[in-house]
Amino acid sequence: MRQPLICFGGTFNPVHVGHLIIARAVAEQLGAKRVSLIPSAIPPHKACPGVRADDRLEMLHLAVQGDELFEVNRTELERPGPSYTVDTLKSLRRLHGPDVELVWVIGLDSLVELGTWRQASEVVELARVVTAVRPPVPADLDDRLALMANAFTPQQLLRLRADILPTPLLDISATQIRARVRERRSIRYLVPDRVDEYIARHGLYRL
Ligand code: ATP
């Protein structure tokens, strides 16, 4: 039986409990024992001053320390240029071998844009693309999926539709956390304690 590896990519700037709870919810629903958190390279115009890729990476390590479900994968940080999912999936396949089922988790916003991703059709062949959505699924979803008929085969579209998973609603974002730090407000409980301490110790997001 092929063991699924849940791959959860993001900028994680910083990682917060929303990421961890969603990733665990998907892993539980798919019976997966491993989740790979994959921080992406950030284009220079989006980068936060004073926050290096090493900081984002270190915060991820601190967030999942001692939790056997999670591993942190630095593939995208080590690759020069933009982080394309198709390249990441190829490298994960090389790393984990042929017997692992790769599951790439996205949100609903990304699902409706998936057709514009680089080599989108290959992405859904390399991995099972699972969309985490808080219920209810929007009524116009099938119409929006139909708009991607030029990018995917009918079978691929059916698979994408079938792999929509309900996940909890957590109104937490990294943007909100960065704003709270800037305004000198507490981020306690929004991020793991060790991440909170790291942000304070290194003075991240204060400017
Ligand atoms: P930012 O606010 O800087 O855009 P973010 O909080 O959305 O960041 P990312 O690192 O961009 O975090 O997110 C990685 C993935 O996690 C994305 O697919 C995003 O949709 C998803 N995600 C982030 N926060 C939540 C949340 N609270 N609930 C569900 N999914 C989330």
Boltz pocket constraint, residues with backbone or C-beta under 6 A from the ligand:
constraints:
  - pocket:
      binder: B
      contacts: [[A, 9], [A, 10], [A, 11], [A, 12], [A, 13], [A, 14], [A, 18], [A, 19], [A, 22], [A, 105], [A, 106], [A, 107], [A, 110], [A, 168], [A, 169], [A, 170], [A, 171], [A, 172], [A, 173], [A, 174], [A, 175], [A, 176]]
      max_distance: 6.0
